[in-house]
Amino acid sequence: MSAGRVIGTETEYAIADPGDPGADPRALALRLVRAAAQPDLAHIRWDYGGEDPVNDARGGRLPRSAAAPSMLTDAPGARLIDVAAANGARIYVDHAHPEYASAETVNAFDALVQDRAGDRMMAQAAERAGDLALYKNNVDGKGAAWGSHENYLMDRAVPFARVAALMTIHFVTRQIYTGSGRVGLGPRSEGAGFQLSQRADYLTSRIGLQTTFGRPIINTRDESHAGPGSRRLHVIVGDANRLDAPLVLKLGTTDLLLGLLESEGDSTSLVDELLDRWMLDDPVAALHTVSHDVTLTKPLALANGGFADALAIQKALLGAARQGRRDADRPGPAGDRVLKLWDQALEDLALVRSGDDEARLAMHDQAGRLEWLLKWQLLERLRRRRSISDWSDPRLAALDLAWARVDPGRDLPWRLRGSVLRLADSDQITRAMDQGPEQTRAWCRSQLLHRCPDAVRAVSWSRVILEERGSDGEPGTRVVDLSDPLGHTRSSCRDDRDIYCR
């Protein structure tokens, strides 16, 4: 993994037509995705050959007859439309949502750039589709939820049960710095209030294969889109983030802990110490408790009979990740930057926990790194200005929704850009809208789409199918094998019209 861990994001957006509030969201999503297609790439289909949605990481396979239709993403009819993006990403309709699946990257900072490129591309498509309103959030507050997923490639030799155990502890507690904040408590906002995470109330089981019902903390879908020695950890528990720092931390901290698992395997280790000390008695209940606790003080019941709060657990995970990097001699500027951000976030949270509402309202720097805190500040100031006593007031929900509106150059996060920590600049994002990341196979996929789009018939994460004529002049196909995510980079691609990857 010396070249970096392969990381990617998948974002489902909410969509509306301001001129037609009753419009069918599926039809709107289809309009937007069609508008996202570049004319010279519109003929290219998505190749479903590498999809395997019923393979379970715990062993075995779910019978297709027992799978919800929404799970069968390898069925051509499961998607209304797919678009191959020039930067190596994928844009498509997922249920009633337009979705952007980013090109593969090798660290959390590059993944941030690709994610932000997706926001811009989708916003431009929404404008071309008739000035549709696009929102980057996860819930409607009335029972519906949609995803902001993460993907990490890791060593398959690490037992999945071990991965699931450590990641459960992390996913339950990381929301104290990755949460994007939400007005309403419960899937249908049954309770009035504010919580840290948008996604937490919709997670109802510990582990499972499904993603649209009985949503689990640990998703077990097992399709690597890579060689047999790799596993793709598919994560559905996170929030959609508008600020840079929580997105980098969401991806970067998970990356570091997966590195800890890979470096130690089954041996008695730092991981064993973490599992013995911090395993949660009821992870689902703990997930909800952490999200609902804006004081950051509520204790979580541990499997060993003790109690701990989320901040204490995150401090232990940070310490283990830092020690593991030293022990494994795994230097790297991206990882070091994540460790510093992680440490800073926990310092910020300690201040937030120790302060009252007045002190929290004055926390400028901390709010620029903690999205839920910045959103709470905006809402609390509105409450005080308008003398709003009840968190169920629709004006608060409207501001929450306004935060999610994706409208680059005009939206609320952009207007507050001077107050928040920015980790990706505009020029980087502009380049990422057109060019695939140079350190992964996405570069080759992107170059094929740029240089010979007429010859490309189908793409997937792991291959590109080209149409070409043989020496006898007869039409045929050639498959460009991209099964190695780190083997088809800019340095290994020839720069000519008939580009191929060695």
Disulfide bonds with the S-S distance in Angstrom:
Cys444-Cys501 2.02
